[in-house]
Amino acid sequence: MISLAAALALYLPAQAVLPGTQPLTRTDDLAVAMVEGIHGFLDQATLDAPGKRAQYWKGPVEGNRASLRRMIGVVDNRVASPEVQFVATTDRPALRAKTAGFTAYAVRWTVLDGVTAEGLMLEPEGEVKARVVAVPDADQAPEAFARGMAGRLAANGCQVLIPTLIDRGDEFSEIPGHRKTNQPHREFLYRMAFEVGRHIIGYEVQKVLAAVDWFEGRNARSGRVPIGVAGYGEGGLIAFYSAAVDTRIERALVSGYFQNRQNLHREPIYRDVWGLLREFGDAEIAGLIAPRMLIVDPAPMPMVSGPPVETADRRGAAPLGRIETPELAEVEAELARARPFSHVKLAGGERGIEAFLGAKPRPAAEVPAIEPADLQGRRRRQFDELVAFTQKLVDRSPQRRAEFWAKADASSPERWKASTGPMRDHIWEEMIGRLPDPTMPANPRTRQIYDEPKFKGYEVMLDVWPGVFAYGILLVPKDVKPGEKRPVVVCQHGLEGRPQEVADPKVDSHYYHRYGVKLAEQGYVVFAPQNPYIGKDRFRQIQRKGHPLKLALFSFILGQHQRILEWLAGQPFVDARRIGFYGLSYGGKTAVRVPPLLDGYALSICSADFNEWVWKTTSPTARYSYLGTMEYDMVEFNLANIANYAELANLMAPRPFMVERGHDDGVSTDEWVAYEFAKVRRFYNKLGVGGRSEIEFFDGPHTIHGVGTFDFLRRHLKLGE
């Protein structure tokens, strides 16, 4: 079946292009090609990342250690003087087992405000020769780990603490009364923590470090012995990162984890760390442990094929998420990169235990099965504590945002714009992810596709970066006089949309109602860009590939709009001072992330998206929360502490900003929208430009209404003047 583009290429005359442009001859699906081009860009950037890391390692290594701490969210003060407490009831004693080599007790220890670690303590017979935090895999109970690696260490004179990790089950991952999900518990916590600059990895590293705090206190009282960490699978990750960020840990044994991280985007999403691969691979993290001892055991990894199976009532997990054992050669290659930095050994099984202990271990004695006293209760408590802690951070985020914006001067529009430059840069670089300005010549290609009574329409393609282009449909009114310059409205589609739904005179989408066509018929120049949030999970994988490189979907969208604005401003019929933006849904997300950062936009209208965004992305109770849906692409690192929608909208000031909201729009409630917009209205009023901020509520669904917004465009873009 021939495509629309191919058909047009056959029947339209070759000269039907805009002056100053080359013919657009491509006949493939340009929306699909755009997404694939971005994937190709990210694939190459991932391949190039190891060779570019040296630029981040020019100063003292403590700077890199601090950087890793920020990335994984190890930024909260732990409880001073942590306590290890026995966990017992009248029916269940703390003593769980006694063997020839050690005694096992059920314990918990304090970590953060309201957060504890819970698991086992293994007390060796005789003299304590070392103190070790032994971290099992996420789906391995401490009691099972005590029969393996942890028990071997205890039987050889190590006092061992074994924490429970958040597991990969899904029974607690839900919005009670509204939606159940098949998200692993680790993913559910990752999503909400990411928004407040924290991470499930960081939370569990804090549990290890709290144990180290306690070990330090024991050493101070009873004489110093070495402190170490050992872990398997997900526990190997936690042990590895713990040793990297805390130099009190003198030795680390990492089993079933170490490898090349170039395919991090294919691993479970709860391993997604913002900016990690720009600065660190496993070799560089090993470098943070140097000159302390690191033993890598290339044991088979816990096999994870993805999230729990989707069912009729549980869905919404990020797909993929595989953990597979790499070839030994891959592990050895990464170790080869690590050896210039670190005192590292490759040693498996008994040899790994021996290298960690520094002595030949005693023969393994049989350890009887240790029955968990309250396995399900412990799993639930550990999950609920981290949810509650994260929600406290959400509650405190308005204060953090106020601190972030404290140096901005809102005494006048001029001072506001001048003083918020550093905040704009921080949002772009640290929250969205900044690419260089477009590097390719625009090389504009066009072809005429519409010839209507009041306007002509052209497809437009512009190069941005290698393999990455901007594309859209331009509508030019026929009554533009020679030398006349018209205002432009950039009309942005939403999720899975195409510019044809906005700008094709023969298409009347129930979301867009031909609003681009109507504006062109009124006399505006209209440009309807293709944004790359199309292709279902394929576009969401851009986030997975981008995040480790400190990039995201909007990193590319911003660059595309830079190029679009540049090209539009150069058209003889365009007034570059009067280019407005009007976007619906995901286009509304664009409205609060692109125009505020690009001065080329004279105004912005956010339709069917404006929200109390922190609640929208972190609430474990609200029916509107993204926490329970498939939209894992919505998370933005530390957004809650930097800029909610009000702060982003305020960056438009003194340029006009408007919100369009249907009462029946299911993305949120009128109350949430009004609450967040009230902050914008107050700010504009205090700045002395109150007439430039508006909201229109209408009785309708998730759609373009086009009444108050059209009037807003007329007044501020001054059509006809």
C-alpha positions, -999 to +999 in steps of 0.1 A: +000+000+000+015+033-011+021+059+016+006+094+015+041+109+011+048+086-018+016+094-035+022+131-032+057+127-045+042+111-077+016+137-084+029+170-072+051+190-095+088+190-086+090+228-083+063+229-055+087+238-028+092+269-006+117+294-021+152+288-008+147+251+000+155+219-017+128+193-027+118+169+001+118+136-017+117+110+011+087+087+010+093+068+043+074+074+075+093+104+088+078+101+123+092+066+126+125+077+110+128+105+136+125+082+165+150+058+149+174+086+142+174+095+179+180+059+188+210+058+165+224+090+180+221+075+215+236+042+204+266+060+191+269+083+222+268+052+244+296+036+224+316+068+226+310+074+264+339+053+278+364+073+256+350+106+269+350+099+306+386+112+312+372+147+311+353+140+344+384+126+361+408+155+360+405+166+397+407+148+430+388+115+430+367+128+459+348+149+433+339+117+414+329+100+446+306+129+455+292+128+419+283+091+423+266+099+456+244+125+440+235+102+411+223+074+434+207+098+459+230+092+489+225+127+501+204+124+533+219+124+568+217+090+584+205+086+620+234+095+644+247+066+665+227+038+649+215+010+670+212-027+661+181-041+679+170-077+683+137-084+667+116-106+689+080-112+701+066-134+728+061-161+702+093-156+681+127-151+698+154-131+682+177-161+682+171-178+649+198-205+647+230-217+664+256-236+644+291-248+650+305-216+635+281-188+644+248-178+660+221-160+639+198-134+653+169-115+638+178-078+639+170-043+626+191-012+626+183+025+622+192+042+589+172+073+581+144+092+597+117+064+599+138+040+578+154+008+592+173-021+578+160-055+588+175-089+585+200-111+604+232-107+624+256-136+624+279-136+655+310-158+650+323-182+676+354-167+692+373-136+683+358-112+657+384-109+629+364-086+606+330-070+604+311-074+571+278-063+556+267-092+534+240-082+509+219-109+493+202-107+459+168-088+459+149-121+458+170-139+483+160-138+520+188-131+545+181-166+560+190-182+527+221-160+523+232-172+557+235-207+543+259-194+516+284-166+513+273-148+545+275-180+566+310-188+552+322-154+563+307-158+598+322-192+602+356-177+595+354-151+622+334-123+606+306-105+624+280-102+597+249-080+592+226-092+564+200-066+553+168-074+534+166-058+500+134-046+483+124-076+462+111-079+426+076-090+436+046-067+427+019-073+453+025-040+471+029-019+439-005-003+436-026+028+440-051+014+466-087+015+455-077+026+419-050+006+402-028-024+407+004-028+388+029-055+379+058-031+386+085-048+407+086-032+441+120-019+432+105-001+401+076+014+421+100+029+446+125+040+419+098+060+401+088+081+431+123+084+444+137+096+411+115+127+412+130+138+445+166+131+435+168+097+453+171+062+441+163+027+453+200+020+449+209+049+472+184+039+498+199+005+501+235+018+500+224+039+530+213+008+548+248-007+543+265+025+554+244+027+585+257-008+593+292+005+587+284+034+611+275+008+638+306-013+630+327+018+635+312+022+669+320-014+678+355-010+666+359+021+688+349+001+718+364-033+713+394-027+690+397-021+653+392-049+628+387-046+591+352-036+577+341-050+545+311-056+522+301-086+502+271-091+479+255-112+453+233-101+423+215-070+432+233-072+465+266-072+446+255-039+430+247-025+464+280-037+480+300-024+450+285+011+451+287+012+489+325+006+488+328+032+461+312+060+480+326+052+515+363+048+521+358+033+556+350+000+537+384-017+534+375-046+511+346-056+488+335-089+473+312-084+444+296-116+430+272-120+401+272-083+391+304-068+376+303-063+338+304-039+309+274-015+313+270-004+277+236-022+276+223-006+309+191+004+291+182-033+287+186-040+324+157-035+349+146+002+351+154+003+388+190+003+377+185+035+356+208+061+371+208+097+357+241+105+341+259+073+352+275+063+319+289+098+312+313+094+341+312+058+352+313+023+339+320-006+363+357+000+358+355+036+369+334+027+399+361+001+408+385+030+405+368+047+434+376+017+456+414+019+448+437+012+465+414-008+487+407-044+478+380-054+453+373-090+445+351-098+415+334-132+415+321-139+380+294-161+394+262-167+373+239-138+378+203-142+391+183-147+359+156-120+355+136-121+323+116-089+330+089-077+354+063-099+369+039-113+342+011-088+333-024-100+343-059-087+337-057-066+369-020-059+371-001-040+344+020-009+339+056-021+345+084-009+323+091-037+297+124-055+291+145-054+322+166-085+317+195-097+338+217-122+320+251-136+328+277-121+305+305-140+289+336-143+310+356-124+284+333-094+289+339-094+326+377-098+320+377-069+295+360-046+320+384-057+347+413-049+324+400-014+322+397-013+360+431-026+369+450+007+361+427+023+388+422-004+414+436-032+434+412-057+419+412-095+416+391-119+396+383-148+419+353-171+420+338-193+447+361-204+474+390-184+459+369-153+462+362-160+498+399-166+504+409-134+487+384-115+507+394-130+540+432-129+532+435-165+544+424-199+534+388-204+547+379-232+570+361-261+554+324-253+549+302-267+576+266-276+570+243-248+581+208-259+589+178-241+573+169-209+591+132-202+589+123-165+585+102-155+615+081-130+596+091-129+560+060-112+545+057-087+573+094-078+570+091-073+532+060-051+537+077-030+565+108-024+544+087-013+514+063+009+534+091+027+552+108+038+520+074+049+505+068+070+537+103+084+537+100+094+500+066+110+506+082+131+534+107+143+508+078+151+484+061+171+512+093+191+518+099+197+481+081+231+480+107+244+505+135+229+485+122+246+454+120+279+472+156+275+482+166+268+446+149+300+434+159+322+463+185+341+443+161+350+415+151+387+415+114+393+408+115+430+415+109+438+378+105+418+346+139+429+335+156+417+366+136+385+366+148+376+332+184+385+339+186+368+373+170+335+363+197+326+337+215+302+361+182+285+370+173+280+333+207+265+327+204+242+357+169+230+346+182+223+311+214+207+320+206+188+353+169+180+350+162+177+313+197+170+299+214+194+275+229+186+241+251+211+222+232+236+201+223+220+167+255+212+148+243+203+113+234+229+087+196+231+085+196+220+048+158+227+046+138+204+023+101+211+015+073+199-006+038+214-011+010+191+001-020+213+005-035+240-017-066+254+001-086+285-006-069+305+022-035+288+026-009+265+012+007+237+031+042+223+030+061+195+046+094+207+060+124+188+071+155+203+088+187+187+100+197+191+136+224+167+147+239+137+128+210+114+122+185+137+140+161+160+122+131+182+127+100+177+106+066+193+104+039+209+083+039+246+075+007+265+066+012+298+049-018+321+043-023+331+007-031+368+015+004+376+029+015+407+010+051+412-003+072+424+026+045+416+052+055+396+083+029+375+100+028+360+135+033+323+138+016+297+160+035+265+165+008+239+171+020+209+189+003+175+189+002+151+218+011+115+226+013+092+195+002+122+174+012+135+140+012+170+125-014+159+100-039+156+128-033+193+135-027+208+101-045+186+075-077+204+063-093+170+057-086+156+092-109+165+121-095+147+151-116+147+182-086+159+202-074+187+179-105+199+160-084+212+131-071+240+153-040+245+132-061+248+101-085+273+118-056+295+128-042+295+093-076+304+080-076+333+104-043+345+089-016+331+111+014+313+097+011+278+114+039+253+119+029+218+133+061+199+143+064+162+147+076+155+182+093+121+188+068+107+214+054+082+189+058+045+185+046+032+218+075+017+238+100+024+211+100+061+219+100+054+257+132+035+252+148+068+242+145+077+279+161+044+289+191+050+266+193+087+273+191+087+311+225+071+317+240+097+294+222+125+313+199+130+283+161+126+278+134+129+252+132+166+258+169+170+252+162+163+216+129+181+214+146+213+226+172+210+199+146+204+173+127+235+184+159+256+184+163+247+148+126+252+140+127+287+155+159+296+137+144+285+104+110+302+109+127+334+119+145+334+086+113+332+064+104+365+047+068+362+058+075+355+095+077+381+123+104+365+145+092+385+175+057+370+173+061+332+174+037+316+198+034+280+210+001+261+216+003+224+226-021+197+237-013+168+262+023+158+255+024+190+235+013+207+267+043+191+284+063+206+257+047+240+264+062+241+299+096+226+290+105+243+257+092+279+254+104+287+290+139+278+279+139+292+244+136+330+241+124+327+205+089+319+217+068+350+224+041+331+244+031+296+254-003+279+258-005+246+278-036+226+270-047+194+287-016+188+307-009+216+332-008+200+367+006+198+401+033+177+385+051+165+416+019+149+429+011+136+395+044+117+393+048+106+429+015+101+446+009+065+459-028+072+466-042+095+438-061+079+410-044+103+385-009+093+395+015+082+369+030+059+395+005+033+386+006+035+348+028+025+319+042+060+315+076+053+330+090+080+306+076+107+328+102+106+355+127+135+356+156+134+381+151+157+411+123+177+394+104+180+427+133+200+443+139+222+412+108+232+393+072+221+394+049+234+367+044+268+383+082+274+384+085+263+348+056+285+337+071+315+357+102+313+334+079+324+306+075+358+324+072+385+313+061+366+282+024+356+282+014+321+294-020+304+294-036+272+305-066+255+288-084+230+310-115+208+303-135+199+334-137+163+323-101+159+313-089+127+330-052+137+333-060+155+366-086+174+386-097+210+383-085+215+419-050+203+412-047+224+381-062+255+398-039+251+428-008+250+407-019+278+383-028+300+413+010+303+420+016+314+384-012+340+385+001+354+418+037+356+404+026+374+372+005+398+392+034+405+417+057+410+387+033+437+373+023+417+342-008+400+356-027+405+323-003+381+306-013+350+325-047+333+320-065+301+325-097+289+308-119+261+322-144+247+298-170+220+300-153+193+280-127+165+279-091+161+269-093+183+238-085+217+222-113+241+230-100+270+210-121+298+225-102+317+252-069+305+238-077+319+203-086+353+219-053+351+239-034+345+207-051+375+190-044+399+218-007+389+224+005+381+189-015+410+175-026+395+142-033+422+117-011+448+132 
